[in-house]
């Protein structure tokens, strides 16, 4: 029987080595292809593109010191952003972002939150049962009035918008 040279690899060892190297090379190729597609469609490194629409603020009633404002925020960019603050010079006081939670006894309570994520390519719709902006009530507001607000985002900066004063229950809320 012929003795094999220890310095000369067998075909099997070469085949095994090539197959072992093929898996990481294939994974890198797939990742590179995916990133190339992502870049080709314009999403690679694109900043957040924030739009604020559908602003409304509930008409205060019965001497209640606070009311709520709601907005629809959309982000058509390739990066997430974060709503960190909402201000309104016309509201005449500090506003807060609040999240509403239900208790086991079917009652609700508001919890102040420091910020809210707006995902890349996603949207955030505020409502009485989710998020809102708690606003000091102003007695002179009437249904149909427009109230200016500025929404401040971590990366996109300030976005100015208007909210229309509506009666609670109007527009399905």
C-alpha positions as a printed Julia matrix, in Angstrom:
173×3 Matrix{Float64}:
   0.0    0.0    0.0
   1.31   3.41  -0.96
   2.0    5.69   1.89
   0.51   9.22   1.57
   2.75  12.23   1.9
   1.73  14.06   5.13
   2.5   17.4    3.47
   0.14  16.72   0.58
  -3.52  17.16   1.61
  -6.06  14.6    0.56
  -8.98  15.53  -1.69
 -11.38  15.04   1.19
  -9.54  17.49   3.43
  -9.51  20.06   0.61
 -13.24  19.57   0.0
 -14.02  19.92   3.73
 -11.92  23.08   3.98
 -13.63  24.64   0.95
 -17.1   23.81   2.29
 -16.2   25.29   5.69
 -15.08  28.52   4.01
 -18.15  28.66   1.77
 -20.67  29.29   4.59
 -19.2   32.61   5.82
 -18.56  33.76   2.25
 -22.21  33.04   1.33
 -23.45  34.86   4.46
 -21.33  37.91   3.61
 -22.63  37.85   0.05
 -26.25  37.8    1.24
 -25.61  40.64   3.69
 -23.87  42.7    1.01
 -26.76  42.09  -1.39
 -29.32  43.17   1.21
 -27.4   46.32   2.08
 -27.01  47.12  -1.62
 -30.79  46.88  -2.1
 -31.4   49.03   0.98
 -29.01  51.66  -0.4
 -30.48  51.46  -3.92
 -33.92  52.3   -2.56
 -32.54  55.37  -0.77
 -32.85  54.22   2.84
 -29.2   53.92   3.8
 -28.33  56.68   6.21
 -31.34  58.8    5.32
 -32.43  61.01   8.19
 -35.85  60.98   9.78
 -38.43  62.91   7.74
 -41.12  63.98  10.19
 -44.58  65.25   9.21
 -47.23  66.28  11.75
 -50.88  66.31  10.67
 -54.39  65.97  12.1
 -53.82  68.24  15.1
 -56.81  68.73  17.35
 -57.32  69.93  20.9
 -60.37  69.23  23.01
 -62.54  72.18  23.92
 -62.21  72.71  27.69
 -65.44  72.63  29.65
 -66.74  72.97  33.21
 -63.75  74.83  34.62
 -61.41  71.85  34.14
 -57.82  73.17  34.37
 -56.41  70.9   31.63
 -57.41  69.51  28.28
 -55.73  67.27  25.68
 -54.23  67.73  22.22
 -53.65  64.97  19.66
 -51.49  64.71  16.55
 -50.61  62.19  13.85
 -46.85  61.98  13.39
 -45.33  60.15  10.43
 -41.68  59.43   9.67
 -40.95  58.66   6.02
 -37.19  58.67   6.6
 -34.76  55.82   7.09
 -33.9   56.66  10.72
 -36.03  56.62  13.84
 -36.63  59.82  15.79
 -38.05  60.7   19.19
 -40.66  63.27  20.24
 -39.16  64.89  23.33
 -41.36  67.92  24.02
 -44.46  69.8   22.86
 -44.9   73.52  23.44
 -47.59  76.1   22.72
 -47.28  79.79  23.44
 -51.06  80.15  23.26
 -51.71  77.46  25.87
 -50.19  79.66  28.53
 -48.4   77.01  30.57
 -46.39  73.85  30.57
 -47.54  70.97  28.38
 -46.7   67.31  28.99
 -46.77  64.16  26.91
 -48.99  61.56  28.58
 -49.72  57.88  28.03
 -53.08  56.49  29.15
 -53.3   53.13  30.88
 -56.28  51.03  31.91
 -56.53  49.47  35.37
 -58.07  46.11  36.21
 -61.15  47.96  37.49
 -61.78  49.43  33.99
 -60.7   52.93  34.94
 -57.96  54.89  33.19
 -55.11  57.03  34.4
 -52.54  59.21  32.67
 -48.81  58.78  33.1
 -46.33  61.47  32.03
 -43.68  60.19  29.62
 -40.38  61.89  28.85
 -40.35  61.0   25.15
 -42.02  58.89  22.46
 -40.32  56.92  19.66
 -41.33  57.51  16.06
 -39.98  54.54  14.08
 -38.34  54.86  10.66
 -40.97  54.42   7.98
 -43.7   54.4   10.63
 -46.23  56.63  12.27
 -47.69  57.5   15.64
 -51.36  58.38  16.06
 -52.23  60.05  19.36
 -55.71  59.39  20.78
 -57.6   59.64  24.07
 -56.88  55.95  24.7
 -53.14  56.04  23.98
 -50.92  59.13  23.9
 -51.84  62.78  24.13
 -50.42  66.15  25.04
 -51.84  67.53  28.29
 -52.44  71.24  27.79
 -53.48  73.95  30.29
 -57.06  74.89  29.4
 -57.69  78.36  27.99
 -61.19  79.69  28.59
 -61.37  81.79  25.43
 -61.01  78.86  23.0
 -64.05  78.11  20.86
 -64.79  75.12  18.62
 -63.05  75.67  15.28
 -60.24  77.87  16.65
 -56.69  77.04  15.55
 -54.05  76.66  18.25
 -50.34  76.74  17.28
 -48.09  74.0   18.67
 -44.41  73.17  18.25
 -43.38  69.53  18.47
 -39.7   69.08  19.33
 -37.86  66.01  18.04
 -34.5   64.67  19.14
 -33.0   64.61  15.62
 -35.4   66.54  13.39
 -35.68  69.61  15.58
 -38.84  71.69  15.93
 -41.92  71.13  13.76
 -44.65  73.79  13.92
 -48.27  72.82  13.36
 -51.82  73.89  14.13
 -54.48  72.0   16.06
 -58.18  72.73  15.62
 -60.31  73.03  18.76
 -63.01  70.3   18.75
 -65.63  69.1   21.19
 -64.76  65.77  22.86
 -66.42  63.01  20.86
 -66.13  64.92  17.59
 -64.15  63.05  14.87
 -64.79  59.71  16.58
 -63.0   60.57  19.86
